[in-house]
Amino acid sequence: MSQVTMSEPVIAVVGAGAVGGLLAALLDRAGVEVVAVARPQTARAIAAEGLTIHSPHFGYGVSRITAVTEIPDGANVILATKAFALPAVTGSLAQARPTEVVSLLNGIEHLAILRDHAPGALVAGASVAVESTRLSPTVIEHRSPFLRLTVPANAADSGITAAWRKAGLDVTVAGTDQEVLWAKFRFLAPMALLTSYWRLPIGAALERDAALTTAVLTDVARVASLDGVPTDAGQLATALAALPASMRSSLQNDLEAGQRSELDAIGGALARRGRSLGADTAAVDGLLADLTAR
C-alpha cells in the first residue's frame, strides 16, 4: 500500500475525503486509472471496503479503488486536502516528480509552494463547488445536486481535465490561475469569516451587523481588485444574500467542533495579501484576531 508505479500517468487523488474521495470514485466509475492517496489507516480501510458514494445526482455505488500512502511516480495529481495539510504533502509530491498537479485547495497562497516542489510539472489552481461530507473513512454523502469544477486556461488540455470530462463532470475553463482562485475566494472568505465570527448561518450572519458586513466585503473587494481581479463589494453582497440562508461554512463547523481549521489559509491569507499590496483590511483583521483568540 505504500507505493505504486505505472508506465502511464495514473491519476492520484491526494486526500480521499468528502471531495477527493467523491472525485476518485467518479473517475473510477468512468474507467479512469485512479488511486487514492491517504494516511495509512484510511488507505487500509479503503483497500478493504472500497469507497461508498451516496448521491442524489450520481446515485449509489461502491468503487474498489487502489489506496496508497505515497504519490505514485510521474502521476497526474489532484490535490484535494485541507489547506493546512499541504506541508505534509510536499515531500511526497517532490519525490514523485508528478506530470500534472491540479489543486483544489482553498486560499490564494499555495500555488507557489506547489511549483517549488513540482518543478517541470503543469501546476494549476482549480476550484470546486459541491456540498459533500464524509460519514466515515469509506462512506461519502454527496448532498448537492451539482459538482462544478473550474480550471484555468493552462489546464484546459491537461490529462486531469480530460479525465473529469470523461467522467461526465461539469468542467468550466476560466482565465488565469489568479482569476480562478479569486473567483471562489472572494465569496468563500467573507462567508467563512462572518459565519464563524457570529456563529450563525450565512443569512443571519450577513444581517447581524450591516456595517461590519459592508466593511468586510469592502476589504475583500479591495484586495482582490489590487491583486488583479476587479471585484465589486455590492456584487459580493448580492451573491452572498442569494445563498440559502441556512448555509454554514466548513470553517465555522471546524472551529465550533474544536478541530484544526483553515482560518489561516482563509483569513490569514487575505490579510497577508492585503498587507503585501498596501491595502487596508481593518475589518478582516478584527475578525481574524477575534477568531484566533478563541
C-alpha positions as CSV (number, residue, x, y, z in Angstrom):
1,M,0.0,0.0,0.0
2,S,3.0,2.3,0.2
3,Q,3.9,2.9,-3.5
4,V,2.6,2.2,-7.0
5,T,4.5,2.9,-10.2
6,M,2.7,3.0,-13.5
7,S,4.0,3.1,-17.1
8,E,1.3,5.6,-18.0
9,P,0.3,8.5,-15.8
10,V,-2.2,7.4,-13.2
11,I,-4.4,10.0,-11.6
12,A,-3.6,10.2,-7.9
13,V,-6.2,11.9,-5.7
14,V,-4.4,13.2,-2.6
15,G,-6.9,13.5,0.2
16,A,-9.7,10.9,0.0
17,G,-12.1,12.9,2.0
18,A,-15.5,14.4,1.2
19,V,-14.4,16.0,-2.1
20,G,-11.3,13.9,-3.1
21,G,-13.0,10.6,-2.3
22,L,-16.0,11.6,-4.4
23,L,-13.9,12.6,-7.3
24,A,-11.8,9.4,-7.1
25,A,-14.9,7.3,-7.1
26,L,-16.5,9.1,-10.0
27,L,-13.3,8.8,-12.0
28,D,-13.1,5.1,-11.2
29,R,-16.7,4.6,-12.4
30,A,-15.7,6.1,-15.7
31,G,-12.9,3.7,-16.2
32,V,-10.1,6.2,-15.4
33,E,-7.0,4.7,-13.8
34,V,-7.0,6.3,-10.4
35,V,-5.6,5.8,-6.9
36,A,-6.5,7.4,-3.6
37,V,-3.5,8.7,-1.6
38,A,-4.4,8.7,2.1
39,R,-3.0,8.2,5.6
40,P,-2.2,4.5,6.4
41,Q,-5.3,3.8,8.4
42,T,-7.6,5.4,5.8
43,A,-5.8,3.6,3.0
44,R,-6.2,0.3,4.7
45,A,-9.9,0.9,5.1
46,I,-10.4,1.9,1.5
47,A,-8.4,-1.1,0.3
48,A,-10.7,-3.4,2.4
49,E,-14.1,-1.7,1.9
50,G,-13.8,0.5,-1.2
51,L,-15.4,3.9,-1.3
52,T,-19.2,4.1,-1.0
53,I,-20.9,7.1,-2.5
54,H,-24.4,8.2,-1.7
55,S,-25.5,10.9,-4.1
56,P,-28.9,12.2,-5.4
57,H,-27.1,13.3,-8.5
58,F,-24.7,10.5,-9.2
59,G,-26.5,7.6,-7.4
60,Y,-25.3,5.0,-5.0
61,G,-22.3,2.8,-5.6
62,V,-19.2,1.2,-4.2
63,S,-15.9,1.8,-6.0
64,R,-13.0,-0.6,-5.4
65,I,-10.2,1.9,-5.6
66,T,-6.5,1.2,-5.1
67,A,-5.4,3.0,-2.0
68,V,-1.8,4.1,-1.3
69,T,0.1,6.2,1.2
70,E,2.6,7.8,-1.2
71,I,2.0,9.6,-4.6
72,P,3.0,7.3,-7.5
73,D,6.0,8.3,-9.6
74,G,5.1,10.5,-12.5
75,A,1.4,10.7,-11.6
76,N,-1.2,13.3,-12.5
77,V,-2.1,14.6,-9.1
78,I,-5.4,16.1,-7.9
79,L,-4.7,17.8,-4.6
80,A,-7.9,17.7,-2.5
81,T,-6.7,18.0,1.1
82,K,-7.5,20.8,3.6
83,A,-5.1,23.7,3.1
84,F,-3.3,23.1,6.4
85,A,-2.3,19.6,5.2
86,L,-0.2,21.0,2.4
87,P,3.2,20.9,4.3
88,A,2.6,17.1,4.9
89,V,2.2,16.5,1.2
90,T,5.0,18.4,-0.3
91,G,7.7,15.9,0.4
92,S,5.8,13.1,-1.3
93,L,5.0,15.4,-4.1
94,A,8.6,16.3,-4.8
95,Q,9.7,12.6,-4.6
96,A,7.0,11.5,-7.1
97,R,8.0,14.0,-9.8
98,P,4.4,14.4,-11.0
99,T,3.4,15.2,-14.5
100,E,0.5,17.4,-13.6
101,V,-0.7,18.9,-10.3
102,V,-4.2,20.4,-10.2
103,S,-5.0,21.8,-6.8
104,L,-8.5,22.2,-5.3
105,L,-7.2,23.8,-2.1
106,N,-8.9,26.8,-0.6
107,G,-6.9,30.0,-0.5
108,I,-4.6,32.0,-2.7
109,E,-1.1,31.2,-1.5
110,H,-0.5,27.6,-2.3
111,L,0.5,27.6,-6.0
112,A,4.0,29.0,-5.4
113,I,4.6,26.2,-2.9
114,L,3.4,23.5,-5.2
115,R,5.5,24.9,-8.1
116,D,8.6,24.8,-5.9
117,H,8.0,21.1,-5.1
118,A,6.9,20.0,-8.6
119,P,9.4,21.7,-10.9
120,G,8.7,20.9,-14.6
121,A,5.1,19.8,-13.9
122,L,2.0,21.5,-15.0
123,V,0.7,23.2,-11.8
124,A,-2.8,24.7,-11.9
125,G,-5.1,26.2,-9.3
126,A,-8.7,24.9,-9.9
127,S,-11.8,25.2,-7.8
128,V,-14.8,23.0,-7.0
129,A,-18.3,23.9,-6.0
130,V,-20.0,21.0,-4.2
131,E,-21.6,20.0,-0.9
132,S,-20.2,16.7,0.2
133,T,-19.4,15.2,3.6
134,R,-17.5,12.1,4.8
135,L,-19.7,9.9,7.0
136,S,-16.8,7.5,7.7
137,P,-13.4,6.9,6.1
138,T,-15.1,4.9,3.4
139,V,-18.5,6.4,3.1
140,I,-19.2,9.8,1.4
141,E,-22.5,11.6,1.1
142,H,-22.8,14.0,-1.8
143,R,-25.6,16.3,-0.8
144,S,-25.8,19.0,-3.6
145,P,-27.5,18.4,-7.0
146,F,-24.3,19.6,-8.6
147,L,-20.5,19.2,-8.7
148,R,-18.8,22.1,-10.7
149,L,-15.1,22.3,-11.4
150,T,-13.4,25.3,-12.8
151,V,-9.9,25.1,-14.2
152,P,-7.6,27.9,-15.5
153,A,-6.8,28.0,-19.2
154,N,-3.3,26.5,-18.7
155,A,-5.0,23.3,-17.6
156,A,-7.7,23.2,-20.3
157,D,-5.9,20.4,-22.2
158,S,-4.5,18.6,-19.2
159,G,-4.9,14.9,-18.6
160,I,-6.8,15.6,-15.4
161,T,-9.3,17.9,-17.1
162,A,-9.8,15.3,-19.8
163,A,-10.4,12.6,-17.1
164,W,-13.0,14.8,-15.4
165,R,-14.8,15.3,-18.7
166,K,-14.6,11.6,-19.4
167,A,-16.4,11.1,-16.1
168,G,-19.2,13.4,-17.3
169,L,-18.4,16.1,-14.7
170,D,-19.2,19.8,-15.2
171,V,-15.9,21.5,-16.1
172,T,-15.5,25.2,-17.0
173,V,-12.3,26.8,-18.3
174,A,-12.0,30.3,-16.9
175,G,-9.0,32.6,-17.3
176,T,-5.8,32.5,-15.2
177,D,-4.9,30.7,-12.0
178,Q,-5.3,34.0,-10.2
179,E,-8.8,34.6,-11.6
180,V,-10.0,31.1,-10.9
181,L,-8.8,31.1,-7.3
182,W,-10.1,34.6,-6.6
183,A,-13.5,33.8,-8.2
184,K,-14.1,31.4,-5.3
185,F,-12.1,33.0,-2.6
186,R,-13.8,36.4,-2.7
187,F,-17.0,34.7,-1.8
188,L,-15.6,32.0,0.5
189,A,-13.6,34.4,2.7
190,P,-16.4,36.7,3.8
191,M,-18.8,33.8,4.2
192,A,-16.4,31.8,6.3
193,L,-15.3,34.7,8.4
194,L,-18.8,36.1,9.1
195,T,-20.5,32.8,9.8
196,S,-17.6,31.8,12.1
197,Y,-17.5,35.2,13.9
198,W,-21.2,35.3,14.6
199,R,-21.6,31.5,15.0
200,L,-24.7,31.8,12.7
201,P,-25.7,30.6,9.3
202,I,-25.0,32.9,6.4
203,G,-28.4,34.6,6.3
204,A,-28.4,35.7,9.9
205,A,-24.6,36.4,9.9
206,L,-24.9,38.9,7.0
207,E,-27.7,40.8,8.8
208,R,-26.3,40.8,12.3
209,D,-24.3,43.9,11.8
210,A,-24.8,45.5,8.4
211,A,-21.9,48.0,8.8
212,L,-19.5,45.2,9.7
213,T,-20.7,43.1,6.7
214,T,-20.2,46.0,4.4
215,A,-16.7,46.7,5.8
216,V,-15.6,43.1,5.4
217,L,-16.9,42.9,1.8
218,T,-15.2,46.2,1.0
219,D,-11.9,44.8,2.3
220,V,-12.2,41.6,0.3
221,A,-13.1,43.5,-2.9
222,R,-10.2,45.9,-2.4
223,V,-7.6,43.2,-2.0
224,A,-9.0,41.2,-5.0
225,S,-9.0,44.2,-7.2
226,L,-5.5,45.2,-6.2
227,D,-4.4,41.6,-6.9
228,G,-5.6,41.9,-10.5
229,V,-9.2,40.5,-10.2
230,P,-11.6,43.5,-10.3
231,T,-14.3,43.0,-7.7
232,D,-17.3,45.0,-6.5
233,A,-18.4,44.8,-2.9
234,G,-22.0,45.4,-3.8
235,Q,-22.0,42.4,-6.2
236,L,-20.4,40.3,-3.5
237,A,-23.2,41.3,-1.1
238,T,-25.9,40.4,-3.7
239,A,-24.3,37.0,-4.4
240,L,-23.9,36.1,-0.7
241,A,-27.5,37.2,0.0
242,A,-28.7,34.8,-2.7
243,L,-27.2,31.8,-0.9
244,P,-29.6,29.6,1.2
245,A,-30.0,31.4,4.5
246,S,-29.3,28.3,6.5
247,M,-25.9,27.6,4.9
248,R,-23.0,27.2,7.2
249,S,-19.3,27.3,6.4
250,S,-16.8,24.5,6.9
251,L,-14.6,26.9,8.8
252,Q,-17.4,27.6,11.2
253,N,-18.1,23.9,11.7
254,D,-14.4,23.1,12.3
255,L,-14.0,25.9,14.8
256,E,-17.1,25.0,16.7
257,A,-16.0,21.4,16.8
258,G,-12.6,22.4,18.1
259,Q,-10.9,20.8,15.1
260,R,-8.0,22.1,13.1
261,S,-9.3,24.7,10.6
262,E,-8.5,26.7,7.5
263,L,-8.6,30.0,9.4
264,D,-5.1,30.9,8.5
265,A,-5.5,29.8,4.8
266,I,-8.6,31.9,4.5
267,G,-8.5,34.9,6.9
268,G,-4.7,34.9,7.3
269,A,-4.1,34.6,3.6
270,L,-6.4,37.5,2.9
271,A,-4.8,39.7,5.5
272,R,-1.3,38.9,4.3
273,R,-2.1,39.6,0.6
274,G,-3.7,42.8,1.7
275,R,-0.6,43.9,3.5
276,S,1.6,43.0,0.6
277,L,-0.5,45.2,-1.7
278,G,-0.8,48.1,0.8
279,A,-4.5,47.5,1.3
280,D,-6.5,48.5,4.3
281,T,-8.1,45.3,5.8
282,A,-9.0,46.5,9.2
283,A,-12.4,44.8,9.3
284,V,-10.9,41.4,8.2
285,D,-8.1,41.9,10.7
286,G,-10.5,42.4,13.5
287,L,-12.5,39.2,12.7
288,L,-9.3,37.3,12.3
289,A,-7.9,38.5,15.6
290,D,-11.1,37.5,17.4
291,L,-11.3,34.1,15.9
292,T,-7.7,33.4,16.5
293,A,-8.1,34.4,20.2
294,R,-11.0,32.0,20.6
